[in-house]
Amino acid sequence: MALKPAADTGKGPGATFGFLLVDSRLALRNVLRQKRRSYIAILAIAFGVVAMMLSAGFIEWILQETREDAIANQYGHIQIIRPGYHDAGQADPFAFLLPGADPALSVLARTPGVASVAPRLQFTGLVSHGESTLSFIGEGVDPENDPALRNLHVVKGKPLGRDGGREILMGVGLADNLGVRVGDTAVLLVNTPSGGINAVEGKVIGLTFTAMKALDDSVLRIPIDMARELLRVSGSHAWIVTLQHTGMTDAVLARLKGEDAFRAYGIVPWSELADFYNKTVELFSRQIGVVKLIIAIIIVLGISNTMTMNVMERTVEIGTAMALGVRRHRILVLFLLEGLLVGLLGGAIGITVGYLLALAASAIGIPMPPAPGMTEGFDAAIVVTPDIVLDALVLSITTTLAASIYPSWRASRLVIVEALRHNR
């Protein structure tokens, strides 16, 4: 560890870089010299990084699936509505109808990034079959362009056809409670805008499953032309805009808000509608923050103990180096570099192992039981994003540097005479 005093007298950026280069080599040699202790410290860091990556990757997969499921099955990427519809539309839905034809629809279709635009008409009423009558939540949808239909799981029968016939796609729970099978006829009864009552008869062509029991027990979907006939209206409550991918939402949203054709309309992104998703992100973010804190504490305690032992064992060497003219700040930097190298090695190993384990787990699948409100289990995966890798590397470096500060400071403040007489 001894350094030449002359090497510590240079000035300027070149000399500083030379010192760091020499000290980095010395730090690496010192790390490799205590192989068992260094291996244990590096493995402890790697284990912490792997644990953090796998937990964060699992949560990231849950959030991605929750987000894409909400976009595909409920909200679309962007909704064009009458201002105030989501706040007061349940009380007076007919006051917020969009026109059936509007120049804004042509603008939407020409907007870069837009994959499809589909009108959606929401309503409630009663559905009857035989002697059974139940309330329902209905949606009039475009069978060709509505994203909810493209991603809907039809467990029996078939999806809505594009010919606009009188067809009903019913949730499995609602069908069971009503005693309906595929091919049966059901009657829908609703209130019209004029205050009257209207009914229409349709054929149940399919049963759908969404993994959310409350939704399956109440929802049915029909072609939007049939819904308009039933409600005696010509418009819709929302235009559901589907983009080529979710990452384009902010750019398309900004573009639409700048168009004059949409000044009279409300433009709402999926992120403002997916309340469950937003609360899930907040909850899981706090949980992963606690995981990071626990891992950081474990690493700090372990590395601090390792560095303290290094200082105690090399007290005589430190005293000899300072007696030869090595300055105290350079001793401090040398031990900090050792901590940095341990953190880099542990982080690199942990990131590599964590990424490989994530790939293996995702390929095999992680069996999960049904979540609350769901009726079937699923296979989970682990998604490792660049942000997770960066967080893992930052965690390994910052914690080891933090753990090295006190032992390094202690080494730089040793009294030369006492250090030379250490162990004598």
TIDOLUM-516450 format. One line per 2 residues: number of its first residue (from 0); their letters; for each residue x, y, z of C-alpha. Coordinates in nm, 4 decimals, padded with zeros to 6 digits. Each point is the difference from the previous one (the first is absolute). Example, Ala and Ser with C-alpha at 12.3 -4.5 7.8 and 13.67 -1.06 7.14 Angstrom:
// residues 2
0	as	01.2300,-00.4500,00.7800 ~ 00.1370,00.3440,-00.0660
***
This chain:
// residues 424
0	ma	00.0000,00.0000,00.0000 ~ 00.3000,00.2331,00.0363
2	lk	-00.0005,00.3034,-00.2282 ~ 00.2923,00.2168,-00.1064
4	pa	-00.0161,00.3465,00.1567 ~ 00.1038,00.1602,-00.3297
6	ad	-00.3129,-00.1318,-00.1658 ~ -00.2069,00.2024,00.2453
8	tg	00.1472,00.3407,-00.0822 ~ -00.1313,00.0496,-00.3555
10	kg	-00.2522,00.2696,-00.0824 ~ -00.2571,00.0512,-00.2714
12	pg	-00.2610,-00.2209,-00.1682 ~ 00.2602,-00.2301,-00.1528
14	at	00.1589,-00.0735,00.3359 ~ -00.3432,-00.0557,00.1591
16	fg	-00.0933,-00.2470,-00.2719 ~ 00.3317,-00.1765,00.0493
18	fl	-00.0642,-00.0306,00.3734 ~ -00.3467,-00.1455,-00.0615
20	lv	00.1375,-00.2491,-00.2516 ~ 00.2718,-00.1185,00.2380
22	ds	-00.2379,-00.0071,00.2969 ~ -00.2595,-00.1948,-00.2000
24	rl	00.2585,-00.2686,-00.0770 ~ 00.1041,-00.0113,00.3653
26	al	-00.3638,-00.0203,00.1079 ~ -00.0587,-00.2934,-00.2356
28	rn	00.3084,-00.1796,00.1321 ~ -00.1161,00.0543,00.3581
30	vl	-00.3462,-00.1323,-00.0823 ~ 00.1481,-00.3108,-00.1611
32	rq	00.2505,-00.0488,00.2813 ~ -00.2693,-00.0749,00.2578
34	kr	-00.1786,-00.2474,-00.2243 ~ -00.2317,-00.1689,00.2479
36	rs	-00.1171,00.3222,00.1615 ~ -00.0366,00.1761,-00.3344
38	yi	-00.1904,-00.2926,-00.1506 ~ -00.2434,-00.0022,00.2906
40	ai	-00.0561,00.3752,-00.0304 ~ -00.0458,-00.0188,-00.3784
42	la	-00.2416,-00.2929,00.0298 ~ -00.1996,00.1846,00.2674
44	ia	-00.0368,00.2988,-00.2321 ~ -00.0848,-00.2246,-00.2949
46	fg	-00.2642,-00.1816,00.2041 ~ -00.1580,00.3299,00.1005
48	vv	00.0012,00.1233,-00.3598 ~ -00.1571,-00.3248,-00.1252
50	am	-00.2718,00.0190,00.2656 ~ -00.0753,00.3611,-00.0886
52	ml	-00.0074,-00.0662,-00.3758 ~ -00.2287,-00.3026,00.0280
54	sa	-00.2454,00.1720,00.2328 ~ -00.0012,00.3213,-00.2050
56	gf	-00.0281,-00.1982,-00.3252 ~ -00.2952,-00.1991,00.1311
58	ie	-00.1789,00.3174,00.1063 ~ 00.0826,00.1608,-00.3363
60	wi	-00.1642,-00.2932,-00.1776 ~ -00.3117,00.0345,00.2158
62	lq	-00.0204,00.3717,-00.0741 ~ 00.0511,-00.0492,-00.3740
64	et	-00.2661,-00.2704,-00.0185 ~ -00.2429,00.2042,00.2103
66	re	00.0586,00.3063,-00.2178 ~ -00.0367,-00.1763,-00.3348
68	da	-00.3030,-00.1949,00.1219 ~ -00.1708,00.3215,00.1120
70	ia	00.0785,00.1680,-00.3330 ~ -00.1099,-00.2957,-00.2121
72	nq	-00.3119,-00.1067,00.1886 ~ -00.1328,00.3268,00.1393
74	yg	00.1367,00.3407,-00.0914 ~ 00.2007,-00.0047,-00.3203
76	hi	00.3043,00.2280,-00.0138 ~ -00.1983,00.3231,-00.0365
78	qi	-00.3709,00.0813,00.0287 ~ -00.1760,00.2888,-00.1719
80	ir	-00.3075,00.0999,00.2038 ~ -00.2253,00.2900,00.0880
82	pg	00.1587,00.2056,00.2817 ~ -00.1257,-00.1258,00.3356
84	yh	-00.1251,-00.3364,-00.1226 ~ 00.2074,-00.2075,00.2425
86	da	-00.1146,00.2149,00.2932 ~ -00.3714,00.0449,-00.0748
88	gq	-00.0679,-00.2469,-00.2796 ~ -00.1418,-00.2694,00.2267
90	ad	-00.2756,00.2321,00.1211 ~ -00.0985,00.1332,-00.3439
92	pf	00.1714,-00.2080,-00.2724 ~ -00.2085,00.1327,-00.2892
94	af	00.1192,00.3572,00.0631 ~ 00.3560,-00.0960,-00.0978
96	ll	-00.0525,-00.1744,-00.3318 ~ 00.2500,00.0602,-00.2803
98	pg	-00.1284,00.0402,-00.3573 ~ -00.0117,-00.3033,-00.2237
100	ad	00.1983,00.1768,-00.2719 ~ 00.2473,00.2822,00.0565
102	pa	00.3048,00.1460,-00.1845 ~ 00.2048,-00.0753,00.3126
104	ls	-00.0255,-00.3699,-00.0818 ~ 00.1845,00.0558,-00.3267
106	vl	00.2688,00.1943,00.1843 ~ 00.0383,-00.2894,00.2437
108	ar	00.0365,-00.2535,-00.2789 ~ 00.2796,00.2069,-00.1623
110	tp	00.1935,00.0605,00.3216 ~ 00.3414,-00.1771,-00.0003
112	gv	00.0157,-00.2840,00.2517 ~ -00.3755,-00.0637,00.0084
114	as	-00.0806,-00.3632,-00.0806 ~ -00.3794,00.0158,00.0240
116	va	-00.2929,00.2096,00.1228 ~ -00.3165,-00.1651,00.1294
118	pr	-00.3237,00.1534,00.1340 ~ -00.1291,-00.1401,00.3285
120	lq	-00.3478,00.0430,00.1469 ~ -00.0602,-00.0907,00.3642
122	ft	-00.3379,-00.0762,00.1539 ~ -00.1749,-00.1989,00.2729
124	gl	-00.3264,-00.1894,00.0123 ~ -00.1643,-00.3355,00.0576
126	vs	00.0629,-00.3250,-00.1856 ~ -00.2570,-00.2783,-00.0050
128	hg	00.0070,-00.3645,-00.0976 ~ -00.2937,-00.2228,00.0741
130	es	-00.1242,00.0900,00.3467 ~ 00.3331,00.1523,00.1133
132	tl	00.0740,00.3720,-00.0097 ~ 00.3225,00.1682,00.1142
134	sf	00.1542,00.3450,-00.0208 ~ 00.3032,00.0455,-00.2249
136	ig	00.2680,00.2462,-00.1066 ~ 00.0109,00.0190,-00.3774
138	eg	00.2348,00.1316,-00.2634 ~ -00.0754,00.0662,-00.3635
140	vd	00.3299,-00.0649,-00.1785 ~ 00.1481,-00.0002,-00.3462
142	pe	00.0650,-00.3721,-00.0684 ~ 00.2823,00.0815,-00.2389
144	nd	00.2010,00.2725,00.1744 ~ -00.0764,-00.0047,00.3720
146	pa	00.3119,-00.1197,00.1893 ~ -00.2118,-00.1627,00.2713
148	lr	-00.1279,-00.2542,-00.2522 ~ 00.3386,-00.0713,-00.1546
150	nl	00.1400,-00.1033,00.3379 ~ -00.3116,-00.1529,00.1535
152	hv	00.0127,-00.3664,00.1016 ~ -00.3052,-00.1792,-00.1428
154	vk	-00.0284,-00.3290,00.1887 ~ -00.3071,-00.1272,-00.1873
156	gk	-00.1498,00.0909,-00.3338 ~ 00.1548,00.2739,-00.2149
158	pl	00.0644,00.3776,00.0128 ~ -00.2314,00.2611,-00.1473
160	gr	-00.0162,-00.0080,-00.3780 ~ 00.0688,00.2939,-00.2284
162	dg	-00.3371,-00.0154,-00.1748 ~ -00.1708,00.1944,00.2815
164	gr	-00.2662,-00.2599,00.0778 ~ -00.1976,-00.0269,00.3212
166	ei	00.2625,-00.1862,00.1973 ~ 00.0850,-00.0009,00.3697
168	lm	00.3371,-00.0757,00.1568 ~ -00.0631,-00.0734,00.3662
170	gv	00.2220,-00.0467,00.3057 ~ 00.0140,-00.3584,00.1255
172	gl	-00.1237,00.0951,00.3467 ~ -00.2977,00.1923,-00.1351
174	ad	-00.0852,-00.2884,-00.2340 ~ 00.0175,-00.2554,00.2841
176	nl	-00.2207,00.2103,00.2267 ~ -00.2481,00.0540,-00.2817
178	gv	00.0074,-00.3629,-00.1140 ~ 00.1102,00.0938,-00.3522
180	rv	00.2007,-00.2173,-00.2368 ~ 00.1590,00.0792,-00.3336
182	gd	-00.2729,00.0132,-00.2631 ~ -00.2762,00.1068,00.2408
184	ta	-00.2024,00.3165,-00.0483 ~ -00.0070,00.2820,00.2562
186	vl	-00.2007,00.3218,00.0206 ~ 00.1634,00.3321,00.0942
188	lv	-00.2147,00.2697,00.1609 ~ 00.1240,00.3608,00.0464
190	nt	-00.1198,00.3553,00.0550 ~ 00.0225,00.2332,-00.2998
192	ps	00.0969,00.3712,00.0018 ~ -00.3653,00.1004,-00.0306
194	gg	-00.0835,-00.1830,00.3223 ~ -00.1667,-00.2943,-00.1674
196	in	00.0911,-00.3680,00.0007 ~ 00.1335,-00.1987,-00.2902
198	av	00.0899,-00.3647,-00.0414 ~ 00.1893,-00.2054,-00.2549
200	eg	00.0514,-00.3721,-00.0388 ~ 00.3405,-00.1468,-00.0785
202	kv	00.1768,-00.3304,-00.0264 ~ 00.2748,-00.0892,00.2479
204	ig	00.2883,-00.0993,-00.2264 ~ 00.2834,-00.0160,00.2547
206	lt	00.0999,00.0027,00.3669 ~ 00.2967,00.2053,00.1126
208	ft	00.2457,-00.0275,00.2872 ~ 00.2024,00.2954,00.1307
210	am	00.1486,-00.1529,00.3203 ~ -00.1976,00.2591,00.2020
212	ka	-00.3072,-00.1683,00.1468 ~ -00.1895,00.3214,00.0717
214	ld	00.0297,00.1002,-00.3651 ~ -00.0899,-00.3452,-00.1341
216	ds	-00.3135,-00.0015,00.2176 ~ -00.1437,00.3203,-00.1453
218	vl	00.1366,00.0921,-00.3428 ~ -00.1240,-00.0670,-00.3506
220	ri	00.1014,00.1466,-00.3346 ~ -00.1980,00.0496,-00.3181
222	pi	00.0786,00.1603,-00.3393 ~ -00.0218,00.3777,00.0209
224	dm	-00.2658,00.0149,-00.2735 ~ -00.2197,-00.2277,00.2112
226	ar	00.0702,00.2147,00.3078 ~ -00.0990,00.3187,-00.1852
228	el	-00.3190,-00.1646,-00.1152 ~ -00.0740,-00.1148,00.3542
230	lr	00.0641,00.3429,00.1556 ~ -00.1393,00.1921,-00.2995
232	vs	00.3091,00.2190,-00.0342 ~ 00.2466,00.0583,-00.2839
234	gs	00.3228,00.0837,00.1835 ~ 00.2315,-00.1525,00.2580
236	ha	00.1456,00.0866,00.3393 ~ 00.3663,-00.0348,-00.0925
238	wi	00.2348,-00.0474,-00.2903 ~ 00.2547,-00.2593,00.1067
240	vt	00.3393,00.0724,-00.1563 ~ 00.2474,-00.2884,-00.0230
242	lq	00.3639,00.0811,-00.0714 ~ 00.2741,-00.2092,-00.1541
244	ht	00.1612,-00.0338,00.3438 ~ -00.0491,00.1499,00.3457
246	gm	00.3206,00.2031,-00.0071 ~ -00.1530,00.2303,-00.2628
248	td	-00.2804,00.1181,00.2285 ~ 00.1539,00.3293,00.1146
250	av	00.1084,00.1050,-00.3504 ~ -00.3378,-00.0755,-00.1595
252	la	-00.1822,00.1611,00.2915 ~ 00.1955,00.3233,-00.0440
254	rl	-00.0649,-00.0034,-00.3754 ~ -00.3762,-00.0466,00.0426
256	kg	-00.0239,00.2765,00.2590 ~ 00.1536,00.2348,-00.2551
258	ed	-00.2629,-00.0779,-00.2649 ~ -00.2874,00.2467,-00.0401
260	af	-00.2412,-00.2862,-00.0750 ~ 00.0183,-00.1161,00.3622
262	ra	-00.0416,00.3300,00.1830 ~ -00.3592,-00.0850,00.0962
264	yg	00.0901,-00.3503,00.1183 ~ 00.1793,-00.1504,00.2952
266	iv	00.3144,-00.1984,-00.0792 ~ 00.0795,-00.2463,00.2789
268	pw	00.3011,-00.2366,00.0071 ~ -00.0262,-00.3453,00.1500
270	se	00.2200,00.1030,00.2954 ~ -00.2710,00.2339,00.1307
272	la	-00.2660,-00.2700,-00.0197 ~ 00.1875,-00.3027,00.1378
274	df	-00.0412,00.0805,00.3691 ~ 00.0653,-00.3593,00.1084
276	yn	00.3242,-00.0092,-00.1987 ~ 00.1206,00.3318,00.1447
278	kt	-00.0650,-00.1163,00.3551 ~ 00.1738,-00.3294,-00.0738
280	ve	00.3084,00.1884,-00.1248 ~ 00.0061,00.2110,00.3148
282	lf	-00.0333,-00.3040,00.2255 ~ 00.2652,-00.2092,-00.1747
284	sr	00.2400,00.2961,-00.0259 ~ -00.0050,00.0326,00.3763
286	qi	00.0493,-00.3736,00.0417 ~ 00.3008,-00.0133,-00.2313
288	gv	00.1390,00.3057,00.1796 ~ -00.0106,-00.1920,00.3273
290	vk	00.1714,-00.2964,-00.1674 ~ 00.2784,00.2274,-00.1276
292	li	00.0441,00.1524,00.3451 ~ 00.0311,-00.3415,00.1669
294	ia	00.2512,-00.1213,-00.2590 ~ 00.1985,00.3245,00.0334
296	ii	00.0216,-00.0365,00.3789 ~ 00.1196,-00.3603,-00.0325
298	iv	00.2673,00.0979,-00.2524 ~ 00.1165,00.3004,00.2044
300	lg	00.0376,-00.2067,00.3164 ~ 00.1830,-00.2805,-00.1790
302	is	00.2390,00.2202,-00.1996 ~ 00.0663,00.2275,00.2966
304	nt	00.1105,-00.3004,00.2032 ~ 00.2202,-00.1233,-00.2865
306	mt	00.1670,00.3392,-00.0480 ~ 00.0548,00.0414,00.3734
308	mn	00.1773,-00.3363,00.0126 ~ 00.2168,00.1048,-00.2958
310	vm	00.1053,00.3174,00.1792 ~ 00.0863,-00.1883,00.3204
312	er	00.2078,-00.2606,-00.1837 ~ 00.1855,00.2595,-00.2082
314	tv	00.0653,00.2550,00.2732 ~ 00.3779,-00.0478,-00.0213
316	ei	-00.0068,00.0365,-00.3796 ~ -00.2025,00.3215,00.0303
318	gt	00.2459,00.1371,00.2539 ~ 00.2967,-00.0918,-00.2221
320	am	-00.1600,00.1683,-00.3032 ~ -00.0658,00.3205,00.1916
322	al	00.3547,-00.0069,00.1448 ~ 00.1302,-00.0116,-00.3588
324	gv	-00.1973,00.3146,-00.0848 ~ -00.3391,-00.1220,-00.1270
326	rr	-00.2607,00.2568,00.0998 ~ -00.3029,-00.0829,00.2060
328	hr	-00.2510,00.0919,-00.2704 ~ 00.1630,-00.2516,-00.2321
330	il	-00.0380,-00.2734,00.2624 ~ -00.3674,00.0988,00.0208
332	vl	-00.0402,-00.0182,-00.3780 ~ 00.1765,-00.3362,-00.0168
334	fl	-00.2429,-00.1661,00.2412 ~ -00.2989,00.1648,-00.1679
336	le	00.1211,-00.1410,-00.3320 ~ 00.0137,-00.3448,00.1572
338	gl	-00.3612,00.0360,00.1101 ~ -00.0941,00.1264,-00.3462
340	lv	00.1656,-00.2992,-00.1699 ~ -00.1764,-00.2434,00.2316
342	gl	-00.3300,00.1711,-00.0783 ~ 00.0632,-00.0066,-00.3756
344	lg	00.0998,-00.3669,00.0002 ~ -00.2923,-00.1013,00.2206
346	ga	-00.2405,00.2096,-00.2043 ~ 00.1223,-00.1386,-00.3325
348	ig	-00.0263,-00.3596,00.1202 ~ -00.3400,00.0626,00.1579
350	it	-00.1387,00.1674,-00.3119 ~ 00.1219,-00.2833,-00.2233
352	vg	-00.1363,-00.2749,00.2249 ~ -00.3249,00.1901,00.0621
354	yl	-00.0597,00.0522,-00.3710 ~ 00.0627,-00.3676,-00.0794
356	la	-00.2280,-00.1135,00.2835 ~ -00.2701,00.2382,-00.1226
358	la	00.0221,-00.1453,-00.3504 ~ -00.0173,-00.3544,00.1345
360	as	-00.2938,00.0740,00.2295 ~ -00.1887,00.1765,-00.2788
362	ai	00.0600,-00.2870,-00.2407 ~ -00.1263,-00.2575,00.2504
364	gi	-00.2777,00.2177,00.1450 ~ -00.0776,00.0732,00.3630
366	pm	-00.3314,-00.1657,00.1007 ~ -00.2168,00.2448,00.1935
368	pp	-00.3304,-00.0618,00.1829 ~ -00.3078,00.2047,-00.0923
370	ap	00.0269,00.3588,00.1182 ~ -00.2886,00.1608,00.1957
372	gm	-00.2961,00.0401,-00.2324 ~ 00.1378,-00.2538,-00.2495
374	te	-00.1235,-00.3517,-00.0648 ~ 00.3088,-00.1546,-00.1627
376	gf	00.3712,-00.0047,00.0693 ~ 00.2689,00.1093,-00.2436
378	da	00.3679,-00.0375,-00.0852 ~ 00.2091,00.3011,00.0939
380	ai	00.3349,00.1134,-00.1383 ~ 00.2855,00.2345,00.0898
382	vv	00.0740,00.3054,-00.2141 ~ 00.3446,00.1572,00.0391
384	tp	-00.0025,00.3536,-00.1391 ~ 00.3002,00.2358,-00.0461
386	di	-00.1256,00.2016,00.2982 ~ 00.0116,-00.3086,00.2215
388	vl	00.3565,-00.0790,-00.1132 ~ 00.1044,00.3592,00.0662
390	da	-00.1634,-00.0044,00.3441 ~ 00.1820,-00.3234,00.0828
392	lv	00.3378,00.1419,-00.1040 ~ -00.0581,00.3252,00.1879
394	ls	-00.1074,-00.1943,00.3079 ~ 00.3130,-00.2157,00.0010
396	it	00.2365,00.2967,-00.0507 ~ -00.1601,00.2499,00.2360
398	tt	-00.0406,-00.2470,00.2843 ~ 00.3592,-00.1228,-00.0196
400	la	00.1314,00.3567,-00.0200 ~ -00.2148,00.0983,00.2978
402	as	00.1261,-00.3029,00.1920 ~ 00.3608,00.0886,-00.0857
404	iy	-00.0091,00.3619,00.1174 ~ 00.0558,-00.0544,00.3713
406	ps	00.2666,-00.2762,-00.0302 ~ 00.1810,00.2088,-00.2657
408	wr	-00.0109,00.3124,00.2170 ~ 00.1222,-00.2022,00.2965
410	as	00.2911,-00.1348,-00.2049 ~ 00.0988,00.3509,-00.1143
412	rl	-00.0028,00.1355,00.3573 ~ 00.2367,-00.2604,00.1484
414	vi	00.2967,00.1380,00.1955 ~ 00.3159,-00.1072,-00.1815
416	ve	00.1959,-00.1045,00.3108 ~ -00.2895,-00.1984,00.1470
418	al	-00.0673,-00.1624,-00.3342 ~ 00.3633,-00.1111,-00.0359
420	rh	-00.0059,-00.1517,00.3505 ~ -00.3271,-00.1820,-00.0642
422	nr	00.0130,-00.3763,00.0893 ~ 00.3364,00.0412,00.1724
***
